[in-house]
Amino acid sequence: MNMPRELPSDVVDYAAGTSATSVAEAYLSLLKTRGIDYFYIGAGTDTAPIVEAYAKAERTGMEYPKPVVAVHENLAVGMAHGYYMVTGKPQAVMLHVTVGAANAVCGLMNAARSQVPMFFTAGRTPLYEKGVLGSRNSPIHWAQEMFDQAGMARELVKWDYELRDGRNVDDVVDRGLSIAMAEPRGPVYLTMPREVLAQPMPAGYKPRPRQPVVSAPYPDPDAVARIAQAIKDAEYPLFVVSSTGADMQTVRVLDSLISTYGLAVAESMGHFVNVPFTHAHHLGHDATSVIHRADVVIVLESDVPWVPGRAEPAANAFIAQVGVDPLFKDLPLRSFQSTVTVTSRALPFLQALQAELARIGASDTAAARVQIISADSQAWRASLAEQVEQDEQEGGPITKMFLSRCIDQVRPRDAIVVSEYTIRAEHMSFDEPGTYFLNSTAGGLGWGFPAALGAQQAAPDKLVICVQGDGAYMFTNPASCHQAAEMHNLPVLMVVFNNHHWQAVEQTTLAVYPEGETRDYVRRHGQAPLSGLGHMPDFELYAQASGGYGEKVHIREELLPALRRAIHAVTVEKRHALLNVTGA
């Protein structure tokens, strides 16, 4: 599952030419030659030329990306996101004019903050009122037009443009894909008027070779040398990571580096398997709680390496900020201090650092650090064991801790787990790259289920488990996602932790007002104001309504057997499943 870092080379028989007679046909054929496997589409009146192209392909044999009909826009964007995070290959999305694009803005924000390239497109209200093929023929074509359709998403995409004439469709598509794949990666936005898609292509049109992907940034050797020397001289060097594991090749390199040179590692909202969770130098999934110990901090692909209001590095600490965009320029405010800032992909930086540490003999000072850091890691794990023991002694409703431990017990080691807040990573044992994915820091709710469906498309032979809270699950537009699971034969396992509660709302309020009225209110009523969700639907019936397996789980003793039954439904019966796990 090593993530490819570039688009595949073109495989086009130019001598054979093309039978594309419309811009829509040429566009779809071009996407296919550029390595786009799937065309996630929420069709509308603007897609008539696209529909005609797919209909014609049945007769002509033209090769296009496989269409994936999505009955909600967040579903389309989330599936494209999930497919990329497993394969490293960007995909294309097309939604219905302004109204469809507006529904997708939340998913675009998740993709942007996660540096996920996506060829996001939307139709445009027809330009002409009459007289041109594809011109307006419905009242909605007046009401749906905006003065600046792409403006709603301009802050979240790297490039936006409008296809104004089919004669430069190659130029426009290649420009968008090149920008999407240039580091830092992210979505791009192309609007496509119906009349332009319906245009005839010039006779003799042939697609040109693809533009090469921009080479990725490589670390400055002088900066690497400064960091290596600081590590050699350090008493407690610490890596803080969030997204290095997006490139799965980095996991083993980082493992080797911290083992050989006696470095600690902590995660700050880790979105991937960045380093084996069971590593002896792993200090946990809350870097803020350990940041004060370090005299050298290497922040690697982490947008929020610590929370300043809770803790910060020592005033005299050496701090390196490293990433393809170490300043995270799209974030309006981010002021984490830095001694040296390096623009580089994670893999070449780690390789260069490893070579420089070897050159200066940094392993000579590692032994003393290993003893201290290993002891701290053991102490952290001992505290987790105490939490588990207390949870088991108290019993009662199913907790997120208990749910996480049970999933960890039954999952195949190569299964893919997609979590939207609910998994307690500290109680899991993910060691294999590409087996764990957490939602974007942006937290646009409803990402998990669609992303899991995209991951299942990318890895059809693996078990994909998605874990969401009840609130996040409601945001997925469940009926749409379950319908897609059945329609597209994507047997994912959904686990919904149902505590009838916006727990994040309550916890944030208590953090801001630790001695405020909310604490007493919770004691009296069980939940904070504005955080209770009341009676929730029988979520398992959503799955059953779309031909899936659904079951509700109330007590701890039922959870493991229910998980095994659901896994059987997914892996043997080949149908999607949902467990509605009620807990606290």
C-alpha positions as CSV (number, residue, x, y, z in Angstrom):
1,M,0.0,0.0,0.0
2,N,2.9,2.4,-0.6
3,M,1.4,5.6,-1.8
4,P,2.4,6.6,-5.3
5,R,3.7,10.2,-5.3
6,E,3.1,10.9,-9.0
7,L,0.4,10.5,-11.6
8,P,1.0,7.4,-13.8
9,S,2.5,8.0,-17.3
10,D,0.2,8.4,-20.2
11,V,-0.8,5.2,-22.0
12,V,-2.3,6.7,-25.2
13,D,-2.1,5.3,-28.7
14,Y,-1.8,8.6,-30.5
15,A,-1.8,6.9,-33.9
16,A,-5.2,5.6,-33.2
17,G,-6.5,9.1,-32.7
18,T,-9.8,9.7,-31.0
19,S,-13.4,9.5,-31.9
20,A,-14.4,12.4,-29.6
21,T,-16.9,14.6,-31.4
22,S,-17.9,16.8,-28.4
23,V,-15.9,18.6,-25.7
24,A,-17.6,16.4,-23.1
25,E,-16.3,13.3,-24.8
26,A,-12.8,14.8,-25.2
27,Y,-12.8,15.9,-21.6
28,L,-13.8,12.5,-20.2
29,S,-11.3,10.7,-22.5
30,L,-8.6,13.1,-21.3
31,L,-9.3,12.4,-17.7
32,K,-8.9,8.7,-18.3
33,T,-5.5,9.1,-20.0
34,R,-4.4,11.3,-17.0
35,G,-4.9,8.4,-14.6
36,I,-8.3,9.3,-13.3
37,D,-10.0,6.1,-12.4
38,Y,-13.4,7.4,-11.1
39,F,-15.7,10.2,-12.0
40,Y,-17.8,11.0,-8.9
41,I,-20.9,12.7,-10.1
42,G,-24.0,14.3,-8.8
43,A,-25.7,14.8,-12.2
44,G,-28.1,17.6,-13.0
45,T,-29.4,19.7,-16.0
46,D,-25.9,20.9,-16.6
47,T,-24.5,17.4,-17.3
48,A,-26.5,16.6,-20.4
49,P,-23.4,16.5,-22.6
50,I,-21.7,14.2,-20.1
51,V,-24.7,11.9,-20.0
52,E,-24.7,11.8,-23.8
53,A,-21.0,11.0,-23.9
54,Y,-21.4,8.0,-21.6
55,A,-24.4,6.8,-23.6
56,K,-22.4,7.1,-26.8
57,A,-19.4,5.2,-25.3
58,E,-21.4,2.0,-25.1
59,R,-21.5,2.0,-28.9
60,T,-18.0,3.5,-29.7
61,G,-16.0,1.9,-26.9
62,M,-14.5,5.2,-25.9
63,E,-12.7,4.8,-22.5
64,Y,-13.7,7.1,-19.7
65,P,-13.3,7.1,-15.9
66,K,-15.9,4.8,-14.3
67,P,-18.8,7.0,-13.3
68,V,-19.9,6.8,-9.6
69,V,-23.4,8.3,-9.1
70,A,-23.5,10.1,-5.8
71,V,-26.9,11.2,-4.5
72,H,-25.4,13.8,-2.2
73,E,-22.5,16.1,-2.8
74,N,-20.6,15.4,0.4
75,L,-20.7,11.7,-0.5
76,A,-19.0,12.5,-3.9
77,V,-16.3,14.6,-2.4
78,G,-15.7,12.3,0.6
79,M,-15.4,9.2,-1.7
80,A,-12.8,11.0,-3.9
81,H,-10.9,12.0,-0.7
82,G,-11.0,8.4,0.6
83,Y,-9.8,7.0,-2.7
84,Y,-6.8,9.3,-2.8
85,M,-5.7,8.8,0.8
86,V,-5.3,5.0,0.1
87,T,-3.9,5.2,-3.4
88,G,-2.2,8.5,-3.8
89,K,-4.1,9.1,-7.0
90,P,-6.3,12.2,-7.4
91,Q,-9.9,11.7,-8.7
92,A,-12.5,13.8,-10.5
93,V,-15.7,15.1,-9.1
94,M,-18.6,16.8,-11.0
95,L,-21.5,18.4,-9.2
96,H,-24.6,20.4,-10.2
97,V,-23.9,24.1,-10.7
98,T,-24.1,26.5,-7.7
99,V,-26.3,24.5,-5.5
100,G,-24.3,21.3,-5.8
101,A,-21.0,23.0,-5.3
102,A,-22.4,24.8,-2.2
103,N,-23.2,21.5,-0.6
104,A,-19.7,20.3,-1.1
105,V,-17.8,23.2,0.5
106,C,-17.5,21.4,3.8
107,G,-15.9,18.4,2.1
108,L,-13.6,20.7,0.1
109,M,-12.4,22.3,3.3
110,N,-11.5,18.8,4.7
111,A,-9.6,18.1,1.5
112,A,-7.8,21.4,1.5
113,R,-6.6,21.1,5.1
114,S,-5.6,17.5,4.5
115,Q,-3.6,18.4,1.4
116,V,-5.7,16.1,-0.8
117,P,-5.6,16.8,-4.5
118,M,-8.9,16.6,-6.2
119,F,-10.1,17.7,-9.7
120,F,-13.3,19.3,-8.4
121,T,-15.7,20.5,-11.1
122,A,-19.2,21.9,-11.2
123,G,-21.5,22.6,-14.1
124,R,-22.4,26.2,-14.8
125,T,-25.8,27.7,-15.6
126,P,-26.0,27.9,-19.4
127,L,-24.4,31.1,-20.7
128,Y,-27.0,31.8,-23.4
129,E,-30.7,32.2,-23.1
130,K,-31.4,30.7,-26.6
131,G,-29.9,30.0,-30.0
132,V,-26.9,27.7,-28.9
133,L,-26.8,24.0,-28.3
134,G,-27.1,23.6,-24.6
135,S,-28.6,27.0,-23.9
136,R,-31.2,27.6,-21.2
137,N,-34.3,25.5,-21.3
138,S,-35.6,25.5,-17.7
139,P,-36.6,28.2,-15.2
140,I,-33.9,27.1,-12.8
141,H,-31.2,28.2,-15.3
142,W,-32.0,31.8,-14.3
143,A,-32.4,31.4,-10.6
144,Q,-29.3,29.2,-10.1
145,E,-26.8,31.6,-11.7
146,M,-24.4,33.5,-9.4
147,F,-22.1,36.4,-10.3
148,D,-19.1,34.5,-9.0
149,Q,-19.9,30.8,-8.6
150,A,-16.3,29.7,-7.7
151,G,-16.1,32.5,-5.1
152,M,-17.8,30.3,-2.5
153,A,-14.8,27.9,-2.5
154,R,-11.9,30.1,-3.6
155,E,-10.3,30.2,-0.2
156,L,-10.3,26.4,-0.2
157,V,-8.9,25.5,-3.6
158,K,-5.5,26.2,-5.1
159,W,-6.8,27.3,-8.5
160,D,-10.2,28.0,-10.0
161,Y,-11.1,28.6,-13.7
162,E,-13.9,28.3,-16.2
163,L,-13.7,26.2,-19.3
164,R,-14.6,28.8,-21.9
165,D,-13.9,26.9,-25.1
166,G,-13.3,23.3,-25.9
167,R,-10.3,23.9,-28.1
168,N,-8.1,24.3,-25.0
169,V,-9.6,21.5,-22.9
170,D,-6.2,19.8,-22.7
171,D,-4.4,23.0,-21.5
172,V,-7.0,23.6,-18.9
173,V,-7.2,20.1,-17.5
174,D,-3.5,19.7,-17.4
175,R,-3.1,23.1,-15.7
176,G,-5.5,22.1,-13.0
177,L,-4.0,18.7,-12.4
178,S,-0.5,20.0,-12.3
179,I,-1.4,22.6,-9.7
180,A,-3.4,20.1,-7.6
181,M,-0.4,17.7,-7.5
182,A,2.2,20.4,-6.8
183,E,3.2,20.5,-3.1
184,P,1.4,21.3,-1.0
185,R,-1.3,19.4,-2.7
186,G,-4.9,20.3,-2.7
187,P,-8.2,20.5,-4.6
188,V,-8.7,22.7,-7.7
189,Y,-12.0,24.0,-9.1
190,L,-13.2,24.1,-12.7
191,T,-16.6,25.3,-13.8
192,M,-18.0,24.0,-17.1
193,P,-20.8,25.7,-18.9
194,R,-23.2,23.3,-20.7
195,E,-22.8,25.0,-24.1
196,V,-19.0,24.5,-23.9
197,L,-19.3,20.8,-23.1
198,A,-21.8,20.4,-26.0
199,Q,-19.4,22.1,-28.5
200,P,-18.0,20.0,-31.3
201,M,-14.3,19.3,-31.2
202,P,-12.2,20.4,-34.2
203,A,-11.7,17.7,-36.8
204,G,-8.5,15.8,-36.2
205,Y,-8.2,16.6,-32.5
206,K,-5.7,14.5,-30.6
207,P,-4.8,14.8,-26.9
208,R,-1.4,16.0,-26.2
209,P,1.1,14.3,-23.8
210,R,0.5,15.1,-20.2
211,Q,2.3,17.9,-18.4
212,P,4.8,16.6,-15.9
213,V,4.1,16.9,-12.2
214,V,6.2,19.6,-10.5
215,S,9.1,18.1,-8.5
216,A,8.7,18.1,-4.8
217,P,10.7,20.4,-2.5
218,Y,14.0,18.9,-1.1
219,P,15.5,19.9,2.2
220,D,18.3,22.5,2.5
221,P,21.5,20.6,3.5
222,D,22.6,23.4,5.9
223,A,19.2,23.3,7.7
224,V,19.4,19.5,8.0
225,A,22.9,19.8,9.4
226,R,21.8,22.3,12.1
227,I,18.9,20.0,13.1
228,A,21.2,16.9,13.2
229,Q,23.8,18.7,15.4
230,A,21.0,19.9,17.8
231,I,19.8,16.3,18.1
232,K,23.3,15.0,18.8
233,D,23.7,17.6,21.6
234,A,20.2,17.1,23.0
235,E,19.1,15.4,26.2
236,Y,15.5,14.9,25.1
237,P,14.8,15.3,21.4
238,L,11.2,14.9,20.3
239,F,9.5,14.5,17.0
240,V,5.9,15.8,16.8
241,V,4.0,14.4,13.9
242,S,0.5,14.6,12.5
243,S,0.5,13.7,8.8
244,T,3.9,12.2,7.8
245,G,2.2,8.8,7.3
246,A,0.3,10.2,4.3
247,D,3.4,8.9,2.5
248,M,3.5,5.4,3.8
249,Q,7.2,5.0,3.0
250,T,8.0,7.4,5.8
251,V,6.7,5.1,8.6
252,R,9.6,2.6,8.5
253,V,12.2,5.4,8.0
254,L,10.9,7.3,11.1
255,D,10.8,4.1,13.1
256,S,14.4,3.4,12.3
257,L,15.5,7.0,12.9
258,I,14.0,7.3,16.4
259,S,15.2,3.8,17.4
260,T,18.8,4.3,16.2
261,Y,19.4,7.8,17.6
262,G,17.3,7.7,20.8
263,L,14.5,10.2,19.8
264,A,11.0,10.4,21.3
265,V,7.9,10.8,19.2
266,A,4.5,12.1,20.1
267,E,1.5,12.7,17.8
268,S,-0.7,15.8,17.6
269,M,-4.0,14.7,16.2
270,G,-2.3,12.0,14.1
271,H,-4.3,11.5,10.9
272,F,-2.4,8.4,9.8
273,V,-0.1,5.6,11.0
274,N,2.9,8.0,11.3
275,V,5.0,5.6,13.4
276,P,4.0,2.2,14.8
277,F,1.7,2.9,17.8
278,T,3.5,0.2,19.8
279,H,7.0,1.7,19.3
280,A,9.0,1.8,22.5
281,H,9.7,5.5,22.1
282,H,6.1,6.5,21.5
283,L,4.9,9.0,24.1
284,G,1.3,9.1,23.1
285,H,-1.2,10.9,20.9
286,D,-1.3,14.2,22.8
287,A,2.0,16.0,22.1
288,T,0.8,19.0,24.2
289,S,1.1,16.9,27.3
290,V,4.8,16.1,26.7
291,I,6.1,19.1,24.7
292,H,7.6,20.8,27.8
293,R,10.0,17.9,28.4
294,A,11.9,18.4,25.1
295,D,15.0,20.5,24.5
296,V,14.8,19.8,20.8
297,V,11.5,19.6,19.0
298,I,11.2,18.6,15.3
299,V,7.7,19.4,14.1
300,L,7.1,17.3,11.0
301,E,4.0,17.9,8.9
302,S,1.9,19.1,11.8
303,D,-0.4,22.1,11.5
304,V,-1.1,22.3,15.2
305,P,1.9,20.7,17.0
306,W,0.8,21.8,20.5
307,V,-2.0,23.9,22.0
308,P,-0.3,27.0,23.4
309,G,-3.0,27.6,26.0
310,R,-2.2,24.3,27.6
311,A,1.6,23.9,27.3
312,E,4.5,25.1,25.2
313,P,8.2,24.1,24.6
314,A,10.8,25.4,27.0
315,A,11.9,29.0,26.1
316,N,15.4,27.8,25.2
317,A,14.3,24.8,23.2
318,F,15.6,24.3,19.6
319,I,12.5,24.0,17.4
320,A,12.4,22.9,13.7
321,Q,9.3,23.2,11.6
322,V,9.4,20.9,8.6
323,G,6.9,20.2,5.9
324,V,6.0,20.9,2.2
325,D,4.3,24.1,3.6
326,P,5.9,24.5,7.0
327,L,4.1,27.8,7.5
328,F,0.7,26.4,6.5
329,K,0.1,29.6,4.6
330,D,-3.6,28.9,4.1
331,L,-4.2,29.2,7.8
332,P,-4.9,32.9,8.7
333,L,-3.3,32.7,12.1
334,R,-0.5,30.3,13.1
335,S,2.4,31.6,15.2
336,F,4.3,28.5,16.5
337,Q,7.9,29.5,17.1
338,S,10.7,28.0,15.1
339,T,14.5,28.1,15.2
340,V,14.9,26.7,11.7
341,T,12.1,26.2,9.2
342,V,12.5,23.7,6.3
343,T,10.4,23.3,3.2
344,S,10.5,19.6,2.2
345,R,8.5,16.5,1.8
346,A,8.8,14.2,4.9
347,L,10.6,11.3,3.2
348,P,13.6,13.1,1.7
349,F,13.9,15.1,5.0
350,L,14.0,12.0,7.1
351,Q,16.5,10.3,4.7
352,A,18.7,13.4,4.7
353,L,18.6,13.7,8.5
354,Q,19.4,10.0,8.9
355,A,22.4,10.3,6.6
356,E,23.7,13.5,8.4
357,L,23.2,11.9,11.9
358,A,25.3,8.9,10.7
359,R,27.9,11.2,9.3
360,I,28.4,13.2,12.6
361,G,28.3,10.0,14.8
362,A,25.1,11.0,16.6
363,S,24.4,7.4,17.7
364,D,27.2,7.9,20.3
365,T,24.9,10.0,22.5
366,A,21.8,7.9,22.0
367,A,22.2,5.4,24.8
368,A,21.4,7.7,27.6
369,R,18.4,9.2,25.8
370,V,17.0,5.7,25.0
371,Q,16.9,4.8,28.7
372,I,15.0,8.0,29.7
373,I,12.6,8.0,26.7
374,S,11.8,4.3,27.0
375,A,11.0,4.7,30.7
376,D,8.6,7.6,29.9
377,S,6.9,5.5,27.2
378,Q,6.5,2.7,29.7
379,A,5.0,5.1,32.3
380,W,2.5,6.4,29.7
381,R,1.5,2.8,28.8
382,A,1.2,2.0,32.5
383,S,-1.2,4.9,32.9
384,L,-3.3,3.5,30.0
385,A,-3.4,0.1,31.7
386,E,-4.7,1.8,34.8
387,Q,-7.4,3.5,32.8
388,V,-8.4,0.2,31.2
389,E,-8.5,-1.5,34.6
390,Q,-10.7,1.2,36.0
391,D,-13.0,1.1,33.0
392,E,-13.4,-2.7,33.4
393,Q,-14.0,-2.4,37.1
394,E,-16.7,0.3,36.7
395,G,-18.4,-1.6,33.8
396,G,-21.7,0.0,32.9
397,P,-22.4,1.5,29.5
398,I,-20.0,0.9,26.6
399,T,-17.3,3.6,26.5
400,K,-15.2,4.8,23.6
401,M,-12.2,3.2,25.3
402,F,-13.9,-0.2,25.5
403,L,-15.2,0.1,21.9
404,S,-11.7,0.9,20.6
405,R,-10.1,-2.0,22.4
406,C,-12.8,-4.4,21.0
407,I,-12.3,-3.2,17.4
408,D,-8.5,-3.6,17.9
409,Q,-9.1,-7.2,19.1
410,V,-11.2,-8.3,16.1
411,R,-9.7,-6.3,13.2
412,P,-7.4,-8.1,10.7
413,R,-4.0,-6.4,10.9
414,D,-4.3,-5.2,7.3
415,A,-7.8,-3.8,7.8
416,I,-8.4,-0.1,7.1
417,V,-9.9,1.8,10.0
418,V,-11.4,5.3,9.2
419,S,-12.2,7.3,12.4
420,E,-14.2,10.4,12.7
421,Y,-13.3,11.4,16.3
422,T,-14.6,8.2,18.0
423,I,-11.6,5.9,18.1
424,R,-9.3,6.3,21.1
425,A,-6.0,5.8,19.3
426,E,-4.0,5.3,22.5
427,H,-6.0,2.1,23.0
428,M,-5.3,0.7,19.5
429,S,-2.2,-1.0,18.2
430,F,-1.8,0.2,14.6
431,D,1.6,-0.7,13.3
432,E,1.1,-1.2,9.6
433,P,1.3,1.9,7.3
434,G,-2.0,2.8,5.6
435,T,-4.3,1.1,8.2
436,Y,-5.6,4.1,10.1
437,F,-7.0,7.4,8.9
438,L,-8.4,10.2,11.1
439,N,-10.6,13.1,9.9
440,S,-9.1,16.4,8.9
441,T,-8.2,18.9,11.6
442,A,-10.8,21.2,10.0
443,G,-13.5,18.8,11.3
444,G,-16.0,19.2,8.6
445,L,-18.5,16.6,9.9
446,G,-19.8,13.8,7.8
447,W,-16.5,12.8,6.3
448,G,-16.0,9.3,7.7
449,F,-18.6,7.2,5.9
450,P,-18.0,8.7,2.4
451,A,-14.2,8.4,2.9
452,A,-14.6,4.8,3.9
453,L,-16.6,4.0,0.8
454,G,-13.8,5.6,-1.3
455,A,-11.2,3.6,0.6
456,Q,-13.2,0.4,-0.1
457,Q,-13.1,1.2,-3.8
458,A,-9.3,1.7,-3.6
459,A,-8.8,-1.5,-1.6
460,P,-11.6,-3.9,-2.5
461,D,-9.9,-6.9,-1.0
462,K,-9.5,-5.4,2.5
463,L,-11.9,-5.0,5.3
464,V,-12.8,-1.3,5.8
465,I,-14.2,-0.2,9.2
466,C,-15.5,3.3,9.7
467,V,-16.1,4.5,13.3
468,Q,-18.2,7.6,13.9
469,G,-20.1,9.2,16.6
470,D,-23.9,9.6,16.2
471,G,-23.6,13.3,15.4
472,A,-21.0,12.8,12.7
473,Y,-22.9,9.9,11.3
474,M,-26.0,12.1,10.9
475,F,-24.0,14.6,9.0
476,T,-23.0,11.9,6.4
477,N,-26.6,11.9,5.1
478,P,-26.9,8.3,6.0
479,A,-29.5,7.3,3.5
480,S,-27.3,8.5,0.7
481,C,-24.2,6.7,2.0
482,H,-26.0,3.4,2.6
483,Q,-27.6,3.6,-0.8
484,A,-24.1,4.1,-2.3
485,A,-22.7,1.1,-0.4
486,E,-25.4,-1.1,-2.0
487,M,-25.4,0.5,-5.4
488,H,-21.6,0.4,-5.9
489,N,-21.0,-2.9,-4.1
490,L,-18.9,-1.4,-1.3
491,P,-19.3,-3.6,1.8
492,V,-17.9,-1.4,4.5
493,L,-18.5,-1.9,8.2
494,M,-19.9,1.1,9.9
495,V,-19.7,1.3,13.7
496,V,-21.7,4.2,15.2
497,F,-21.0,5.2,18.8
498,N,-24.4,6.4,19.9
499,N,-24.4,8.4,23.1
500,H,-27.2,10.9,22.1
501,H,-24.7,13.7,22.7
502,W,-22.6,16.4,21.1
503,Q,-19.8,15.5,23.5
504,A,-17.3,17.9,21.9
505,V,-19.6,20.9,22.6
506,E,-19.8,20.0,26.3
507,Q,-16.0,19.3,26.7
508,T,-15.1,22.5,25.0
509,T,-17.4,24.5,27.2
510,L,-16.0,22.9,30.3
511,A,-12.4,23.6,29.1
512,V,-13.2,27.3,28.7
513,Y,-15.3,27.6,31.9
514,P,-13.8,24.9,34.2
515,E,-15.5,26.4,37.3
516,G,-18.5,27.8,35.5
517,E,-22.2,27.0,35.7
518,T,-22.0,24.3,33.0
519,R,-20.2,21.9,35.3
520,D,-23.0,22.0,37.8
521,Y,-25.6,21.9,35.0
522,V,-24.0,18.6,33.8
523,R,-24.1,17.1,37.3
524,R,-27.8,17.9,37.5
525,H,-28.9,17.0,34.0
526,G,-26.3,14.6,32.7
527,Q,-25.5,16.8,29.6
528,A,-24.6,20.5,29.0
529,P,-27.1,22.8,27.3
530,L,-27.1,22.6,23.5
531,S,-25.2,19.3,23.5
532,G,-28.0,16.8,24.0
533,L,-29.4,15.1,20.8
534,G,-32.5,13.6,22.4
535,H,-33.8,10.3,21.1
536,M,-31.8,9.1,18.1
537,P,-33.2,6.9,15.2
538,D,-32.5,3.2,15.0
539,F,-29.5,3.7,12.8
540,E,-29.2,0.0,12.0
541,L,-32.4,0.3,10.0
542,Y,-30.7,2.6,7.5
543,A,-28.4,-0.3,6.6
544,Q,-31.2,-2.8,6.5
545,A,-33.2,-0.5,4.2
546,S,-30.4,-0.7,1.7
547,G,-29.8,-4.4,1.9
548,G,-27.1,-4.3,4.5
549,Y,-26.7,-6.0,7.9
550,G,-27.8,-3.9,10.9
551,E,-27.7,-4.6,14.6
552,K,-28.0,-2.6,17.8
553,V,-25.6,-3.3,20.7
554,H,-26.5,-2.2,24.3
555,I,-24.1,-4.0,26.7
556,R,-20.4,-4.8,26.8
557,E,-20.8,-8.5,26.6
558,E,-22.6,-8.2,23.3
559,L,-20.0,-6.1,21.5
560,L,-17.4,-8.6,20.5
561,P,-19.9,-11.2,19.2
562,A,-21.7,-8.4,17.3
563,L,-18.5,-7.2,15.7
564,R,-17.7,-10.7,14.6
565,R,-21.2,-11.1,13.1
566,A,-20.9,-7.8,11.3
567,I,-17.4,-8.7,9.9
568,H,-18.9,-12.0,8.6
569,A,-21.6,-10.1,6.8
570,V,-19.1,-7.8,5.2
571,T,-16.3,-10.3,4.3
572,V,-18.4,-13.5,3.6
573,E,-21.8,-12.2,2.6
574,K,-20.3,-9.2,0.8
575,R,-22.8,-6.7,2.1
576,H,-22.2,-3.5,4.1
577,A,-23.1,-3.6,7.8
578,L,-23.8,-1.1,10.6
579,L,-23.5,-1.6,14.4
580,N,-25.5,0.9,16.4
581,V,-23.5,0.9,19.6
582,T,-25.2,2.7,22.5
583,G,-22.8,4.0,25.1
584,A,-21.7,6.8,27.3
